[in-house]
Amino acid sequence: MFALAICKQYYDTKHMKAFIIDKYKSKDGGRIADMPEPEVRAGDVLVRVHAAGLNVLDSKIRTGEFKLLLPYRFPLILGNDAAGVVVKVGSKVKRFKVGDEVYARPDKDRIGTFAEFIAMDENDVALKPKSLSMEEAASIPLVGLTAWQALVEMADLKKGQKVFIQAGSGGVGTFAIQLAKHLGATVATTTSAANVELVKSLGADVVIDYKKDDFETKLKDYDVVLNSQDGKTLQKSLRILKPGGKLISITGPPDAAFAKELDAPWYVEVLMSALSAGVRRKARRLKVGYSFLFMQANGRQLDRITSLIDAGTIRPVMDKVFPFEATKEALAYIETARAKGKVVVKVR
């Protein structure tokens, strides 16, 4: 009888296809499996996913890099970017209705866009830009919000200031260059020779071929740095800032402020403070600021990004679109760090 009850419960539950991992650093690298459709809370919208963007963050989650800060349960559905259609709304939802085309970066505690459906809080969701396809829209939320929160919210980038955006041909870089130009800044970036024309077309004023030149010898007295590279690059970037300048890093090291933001235990706050102590000391000596950014879901900020996209101010930069069945191959591709712009999987 017990076995029959379990079978009935399984078949009564609606299921969906999803790309999951069963543990960190699993040998199979993830797989497509049947998973229960997500529960829809009172403030949620249930979205049928048409396309999902891939990010370096997905790979870092898969390898367990954030497991101390983001203790996910397994099996875990990966994915931090989605575009699709609302198919159900919770009882308290006011901003959306069934049939709306939307896009979002779900909250860090509710990731899972590599799936046929995802439930998200309506406050994390925005109407999709009318000018974009589902695949193009899915490429935007995480990188768009990262650039917005770094340059607008944290740096308060102003007209006439100078900003150095590393890795200009990457997902964050291609968006951040366009946003910085819209804000009236002079933009410097690094890329390979093959991508010089791409970053110039996005608005970069100073382009440095990182394979030939050291940016530290070319740049000085910058107001803002958006750091997305390794520790050595971060150290050099601090030195190109003028006194009072700000370095915002999306690759770490994390600081105590980030641990507080997550409401993490005290010992995690102590650890984060220790990890960033050396960088913060150097920043103080140089009379510049250091901050770590872990992008937060925010539907209202996405609304503002939508306006810029539909006005033609910012355009998506796409590299490849993979079929959903090739999600593992798509993740392997972004791990090569050769993508120009964003990589997307087409779910529907």
C-alpha positions in Angstrom: 0.0 0.0 0.0 2.8 2.4 0.9 4.5 1.8 -2.5 1.2 2.4 -4.3 0.8 5.7 -2.4 4.2 6.8 -3.4 3.6 5.9 -7.0 0.3 7.8 -7.0 1.9 10.9 -5.5 4.6 10.8 -8.2 2.1 10.6 -11.0 -0.2 13.2 -9.5 2.7 15.7 -9.3 3.3 17.6 -12.5 6.9 17.1 -13.8 9.2 19.0 -16.1 12.5 18.6 -17.8 15.4 20.3 -16.0 19.2 20.4 -16.0 20.4 19.3 -12.6 23.5 18.5 -10.6 23.4 15.8 -7.9 26.4 17.1 -6.0 29.3 19.6 -6.4 32.0 18.6 -8.8 30.0 15.6 -10.0 31.8 13.5 -12.6 28.9 13.7 -15.1 28.9 17.5 -15.0 25.1 17.6 -14.7 22.2 15.9 -16.5 18.7 16.5 -17.8 16.1 14.8 -15.6 12.5 14.9 -14.6 11.8 17.2 -11.7 8.6 18.4 -10.0 7.2 21.6 -11.3 7.9 24.4 -8.8 5.5 25.5 -6.1 3.8 28.9 -6.8 3.7 31.1 -3.7 1.2 33.9 -3.2 3.7 36.6 -4.5 5.1 34.4 -7.4 4.7 34.2 -11.1 5.2 30.8 -12.8 7.1 31.2 -16.0 7.3 28.8 -18.9 11.0 29.2 -19.8 11.7 29.8 -23.5 15.4 30.6 -23.2 18.0 30.7 -20.4 21.2 32.6 -20.3 24.5 31.0 -19.1 26.9 32.7 -16.8 30.3 32.0 -15.2 28.3 32.0 -12.0 26.6 28.8 -13.1 30.0 27.1 -13.4 31.1 28.4 -10.0 27.9 27.1 -8.4 28.4 23.7 -10.1 31.9 23.4 -8.6 30.8 24.4 -5.1 32.7 27.7 -5.1 29.9 29.5 -3.2 28.7 26.5 -1.1 29.7 28.3 2.2 27.6 31.3 1.3 24.8 29.6 -0.7 24.2 26.2 0.7 21.9 24.7 -2.0 20.1 21.4 -1.6 20.4 18.6 -4.1 19.3 17.7 -6.7 19.9 21.4 -7.8 18.6 22.9 -10.9 21.1 25.4 -12.3 20.5 28.6 -14.1 20.4 32.3 -13.3 18.8 34.0 -16.3 15.4 33.4 -18.0 13.0 34.7 -20.5 9.6 33.3 -21.1 5.8 33.6 -20.6 3.8 33.8 -17.4 1.5 30.8 -17.2 0.2 31.2 -13.6 0.2 34.0 -11.0 0.0 33.8 -7.2 -3.0 35.2 -5.3 -1.1 38.4 -4.3 0.5 39.2 -7.6 -0.3 42.7 -9.0 2.2 43.5 -11.7 1.8 40.6 -14.0 -0.9 38.5 -15.7 -1.0 35.2 -17.5 0.4 35.6 -21.1 2.9 38.3 -20.2 6.3 37.9 -21.8 8.9 38.5 -19.1 12.6 38.1 -18.2 14.4 37.9 -14.9 17.4 36.9 -12.8 15.7 34.9 -10.0 16.7 35.5 -6.4 19.9 33.7 -5.4 18.0 31.3 -3.2 15.6 30.3 -6.0 17.8 29.7 -9.0 16.8 27.1 -11.6 16.2 28.6 -15.0 17.6 25.6 -16.9 14.2 24.1 -16.8 10.8 24.2 -18.5 9.3 26.2 -15.7 10.4 28.4 -12.9 8.5 30.2 -10.1 9.9 33.6 -9.1 8.8 36.5 -6.8 7.1 39.1 -9.0 9.5 41.7 -7.6 12.4 40.0 -9.3 10.7 40.0 -12.7 10.2 42.5 -15.5 8.4 42.7 -18.8 10.6 41.5 -21.6 12.0 44.2 -24.0 9.6 44.3 -27.0 12.5 44.7 -29.4 14.3 41.4 -28.3 13.7 37.8 -29.1 13.4 35.4 -26.2 17.0 34.2 -26.7 18.3 37.8 -26.7 16.2 38.7 -23.6 17.5 35.7 -21.7 21.1 37.0 -22.2 20.4 40.2 -20.4 19.3 40.0 -16.7 22.3 38.9 -14.8 24.9 40.9 -16.7 22.6 43.9 -17.0 21.9 44.0 -13.3 25.6 43.4 -12.5 26.6 46.4 -14.6 23.7 48.5 -13.3 24.4 47.8 -9.7 28.2 48.3 -10.1 28.1 51.5 -12.2 24.9 53.2 -11.2 24.2 52.1 -7.6 27.7 51.5 -6.2 30.0 53.7 -8.3 27.5 56.5 -9.0 29.3 56.9 -12.3 29.0 60.5 -13.7 29.3 62.2 -17.0 33.0 63.0 -17.7 34.4 60.4 -15.4 36.8 57.7 -16.5 36.0 54.0 -16.0 38.1 50.9 -16.7 35.9 47.9 -17.6 37.9 44.6 -17.8 37.3 41.9 -20.4 35.2 44.1 -22.6 34.1 41.4 -25.0 32.6 39.2 -22.2 29.0 39.1 -21.1 29.3 41.7 -18.3 31.8 43.8 -20.3 29.7 44.1 -23.5 26.8 45.4 -21.4 28.8 47.6 -19.0 30.6 49.4 -21.8 27.3 50.5 -23.3 25.8 51.5 -20.0 28.9 53.5 -19.1 28.8 55.4 -22.4 25.1 56.1 -21.8 26.1 57.6 -18.5 28.6 59.9 -20.3 31.8 58.3 -19.1 35.1 57.7 -20.9 35.5 54.0 -21.2 38.7 51.9 -21.3 38.7 48.2 -21.7 40.9 45.1 -22.4 40.3 42.5 -25.0 42.2 40.4 -27.6 43.0 41.8 -31.0 40.2 39.8 -32.6 37.6 41.7 -30.5 38.9 45.2 -30.8 36.3 46.3 -33.4 33.5 44.7 -31.3 34.3 46.7 -28.2 34.8 49.9 -30.1 31.4 49.4 -31.7 29.9 49.3 -28.2 31.5 52.6 -27.3 34.9 51.8 -25.8 37.2 54.8 -26.1 40.5 53.2 -25.1 41.1 49.6 -26.1 44.1 47.6 -24.8 45.2 44.3 -26.3 45.9 42.4 -23.1 48.1 39.9 -25.0 50.5 42.7 -26.1 50.2 45.5 -23.6 50.0 46.0 -19.8 47.0 48.2 -19.0 48.8 49.5 -15.9 51.3 51.3 -18.2 48.5 52.8 -20.3 45.9 54.0 -17.8 46.0 56.3 -14.9 43.8 58.6 -12.8 40.6 56.6 -13.4 37.5 57.2 -11.3 36.1 53.7 -11.4 37.3 50.1 -12.1 34.9 47.2 -12.7 37.1 44.2 -11.9 36.1 40.8 -13.3 39.5 39.1 -13.4 42.0 37.5 -11.1 43.8 38.8 -8.0 46.9 40.0 -9.9 44.7 42.1 -12.2 42.8 43.5 -9.2 46.1 44.6 -7.6 47.2 46.4 -10.7 43.7 48.0 -11.1 43.9 49.6 -7.7 47.0 51.4 -8.9 45.4 53.1 -11.9 42.7 54.7 -9.8 43.1 58.3 -8.7 42.7 59.2 -5.0 39.0 58.8 -4.1 38.4 56.4 -6.9 36.4 53.2 -6.5 37.2 49.6 -7.5 34.1 47.3 -7.6 35.0 43.6 -8.0 32.5 40.9 -9.1 35.1 38.1 -8.8 36.2 38.7 -5.2 37.6 38.6 -2.7 34.3 39.0 -0.8 34.2 41.3 2.1 32.3 41.5 5.5 29.7 43.7 4.0 28.7 40.9 1.6 28.4 38.4 4.5 26.1 40.9 6.3 24.0 41.3 3.1 23.5 37.5 3.1 22.7 37.5 6.8 25.5 34.9 7.1 26.7 33.5 10.5 29.3 35.6 12.4 32.1 33.2 11.5 31.4 33.7 7.8 31.6 37.4 8.3 35.0 37.0 10.0 36.2 34.7 7.2 35.1 37.2 4.5 36.8 40.0 6.3 40.0 38.0 6.5 39.9 37.1 2.8 39.6 40.7 1.7 41.9 42.2 4.4 45.0 42.5 2.2 43.1 44.2 -0.7 41.3 46.6 1.7 44.6 47.6 3.3 46.2 48.3 -0.1 43.1 50.3 -1.1 43.4 52.4 2.0 47.1 53.1 1.4 46.3 54.3 -2.1 43.3 56.3 -0.8 40.8 54.5 -3.0 37.8 52.4 -2.2 37.2 48.6 -2.6 33.8 46.9 -2.7 32.7 43.4 -3.6 29.5 43.0 -5.6 27.3 39.9 -5.7 24.5 41.0 -7.9 20.9 40.9 -6.5 17.7 40.2 -8.3 15.7 43.4 -8.9 12.7 43.7 -11.2 12.5 47.5 -10.9 16.1 47.9 -12.1 15.4 45.5 -15.0 12.5 47.8 -15.9 14.9 50.6 -16.4 17.3 48.4 -18.4 14.3 47.4 -20.6 13.7 51.1 -21.4 17.3 51.5 -22.4 17.1 48.5 -24.7 13.8 49.4 -26.3 15.2 52.9 -26.9 18.2 51.4 -28.8 20.7 52.7 -26.2 21.9 49.2 -25.3 21.9 46.0 -27.5 22.5 42.4 -26.6 25.7 40.8 -27.8 25.1 37.1 -28.5 27.7 34.5 -29.2 25.9 31.1 -29.4 22.5 29.6 -28.8 22.6 25.9 -27.8 19.6 23.5 -27.7 18.4 22.6 -24.2 19.7 19.1 -24.6 23.2 20.5 -25.0 23.2 22.5 -21.8 26.3 20.6 -20.5 28.2 21.4 -23.7 27.1 25.1 -23.4 28.5 25.2 -19.9 31.8 23.7 -21.1 31.9 26.4 -23.8 31.6 29.3 -21.4 34.3 27.8 -19.3 36.7 28.3 -22.1 36.3 32.1 -21.6 36.2 32.6 -25.4 32.6 33.7 -25.8 32.0 37.1 -27.3 29.0 38.3 -25.3 26.5 35.8 -24.0 25.7 32.1 -24.5 22.1 31.0 -24.3 20.2 27.7 -24.2 16.9 27.5 -26.1 14.5 25.6 -23.8 11.3 25.9 -25.8 
